[in-house]
């Protein structure tokens, strides 16, 4: 517990949850990724679920809440004000979007969070005035602007509208507010069906749950792993056969590695981050799957063409993951897109060197930016005459043709309708498949 917090905080129901949520959001606003709170911070599962929801809503509604703060605050958020901004954002999210009927309690808990924070305490009166003024407008959730530009950064909304059209971007904005369901990839063949509804191949979807992921049926037995439908497509499109040698470049956290190994591939998984590699190893151990794990730079691993199949899942801006990581939207700048180009081209070039004649190379990114997708693929073909495009066909995706572009590459978009009746959307990915000829 923070020493600045009041020792009797537990006597105020719900306060510890708001304090934990505000502390988490403060770190995210400062640049950390949003990693949901775990048992170490809040022991009760219901408390954790609420705290994570409070942070998620504040992030998903970041643009609208920013507009409200601009309207109700005469000046910008004071510097070095502790939990003030985070608690304000969480409080606004709660009283507008989560539980307007309990606005009085939401205001009290947000203000109390600020009052018990050493640096925030001097601004508790200001916070109280802002929150109460907002709470008086009981119909605010229905009158708030909800256009694309109120939910997405202006520059991203403009460029995505240019590339994908206004209808698609409107659907993206809705997907942002709805968040991501839980997708699971099941072990192939005769695996026991995981909970949820099957969407495509071995992907099942669970729209709601009332327990931790680890408590869901089949998890401990290694029958399935968490993996968004879009993230499962690149490995599937490699079409690995038992006994084929497969390289998975930039492999952590290991969902694609697990797919490739489950298909019978002899997988070499390359990852340069030791912490992420440890997570990959732990995941494979639970799933009882094997791979040769290499801690190293994916742009430098290996020297010769010796793999039947290569997956280059490249580092990128990750804008396609905003349903589960909404903070990525407000951290990107157009100038940042060029920063990834060098690493992407080096890893892709190494993937080409590792692919033997007659082999297949798949490029994938979880980005919505053409510079990290379509342009990357076309540039690769122009620079590598010994490779040719291997267009994806409807039969490769069980006749789901919505994400297949005219040139046979794949582009999924948040807001895109998924196959089957499960409902929900999926992450944004770009996938291109190439074959190497003599």
C-alpha positions, 0 to 999 in steps of 0.5 A, a space after each residue: 500500500 502506498 504510504 500516502 494512502 490513509 490507513 483506514 482505506 479498507 473501511 470505505 467500500 470500493 476505495 481500494 479498487 479505485 486507488 489501484 485503477 488510478 495508479 495503473 492508469 497513471 502508469 499507462 498515461 505515462 507511457 507504460 502498456 496496459 497490463 491488467 491488474 493481477 492477484 498481487 494487487 487485488 486479491 478478490 477476482 471481482 475487485 480486479 475485474 472492476 478495476 480493470 474495467 474502470 481503466 479500460 473504459 477510461 482508455 477506450 473513451 479517452 478522446 471523449 473524456 479529454 473533450 469533457 476535461 477541456 470543457 469543464 477545466 479552465 486550465 490544463 491538468 496541473 503537473 506533479 498532481 499525483 493521481 489527479 488526472 487518472 482518478 478524474 478520467 476513471 471517475 468520468 468513465 464510471 459515472 457516464 459510461 459504467 453506472 450513471 445511476 450511482 453517480 454520487 458514489 462514483 464522484 465520492 470514490 474518485 474524489 476520495 482517491 485524490 484526497 488520499 493521494 499526497 500529491 493529488 490532495 491539494 486538487 481534490 476540491 477542483 476534482 469534486 467540482 468537475 465531477 459533480 458538474 458532470 454528474 448533474 447532467 444525467 443524460 450526458 452519455 446519450 448527448 456526448 459526441 460519438 463521431 469518429 473524430 471524438 473516439 479516434 485521434 484526428 490524424 488516424 481517423 483521416 488516414 484510415 478513412 482514406 485507406 479503408 473508407 468511412 464505413 469501415 472506420 465508423 465500425 472501428 470506432 464502435 469496436 473500440 468502445 466494445 472491446 475484445 472478446 476472448 478468443 482461444 485456439 484449440 489443439 488440432 485434431 480431436 481436441 476437446 472443444 474449449 468453452 465458447 463458440 467456434 468461429 473459424 478452424 480451431 478458434 473459439 470465442 467467449 463473449 462473456 466470462 465470470 472467472 479468470 482465464 486460468 479457471 476456464 475448462 481445459 486451460 490447465 490441461 493445455 487444450 487451448 491458448 488465448 489468441 485473437 482470431 486475426 492473430 491465428 491466421 498467419 500461422 494457419 496460412 503457412 499450411 505446415 505439414 508434419 515434419 516440416 522445418 519451420 522458423 518463427 521469427 519474433 515468436 513471443 508470446 508464442 501463440 503462433 509457435 504453438 500453432 506451428 508445433 501443434 501442426 507437427 512442424 519442427 519449429 525454431 522460435 526466435 525471440 530477442 526479449 528474455 522476459 517474453 521468451 520465458 513466457 513463451 517457454 511457459 506457454 509451450 510447457 502448459 500446452 505440452 508442445 515442443 520447439 527449439 527456442 533461440 534467444 537472439 535477434 531475428 534479423 541475424 539468426 541463421 545463415 542459410 536457406 534451410 527451412 520449409 516454412 518461415 513466419 516473419 511476424 514483424 514488430 510494428 506500431 500495433 495499431 490493429 490491436 487497439 480493441 485490447 490496447 486502446 492506449 496505442 491510439 494516443 501514443 502513435 505519431 505519423 513520424 513513428 511509422 518510419 522508425 520500424 521500417 529498418 527492423 522490419 526490412 532486416 527481419 524480412 530479408 533474413 526470413 527470405 534467406 532462411 526460406 529454402 527453394 520451394 519453401 513458403 514465407 509469410 509476412 504478418 503485422 498487427 498494424 493498420 498502416 499500409 507502410 507496415 503492410 501492403 507497402 512492405 509486401 510490394 517492396 519485398 517482391 520488388 527487391 527479391 526476384 526469387 520470390 513470388 506472391 502466393 495469393 490467399 484463396 477463400 478455401 484457405 480460410 474455410 471460404 471466409 473471403 471478407 479479409 482477402 484483397 484482390 491481390 491475394 493478401 489478407 487485411 483484417 480490420 477491427 469492426 469487420 464481421 467475423 464468420 459464423 454466429 459468434 459475433 464480435 470483431 477481431 484485431 487488425 492484421 496484414 498478411 502476405 504469403 510468398 513462395 521461393 523459386 529457383 
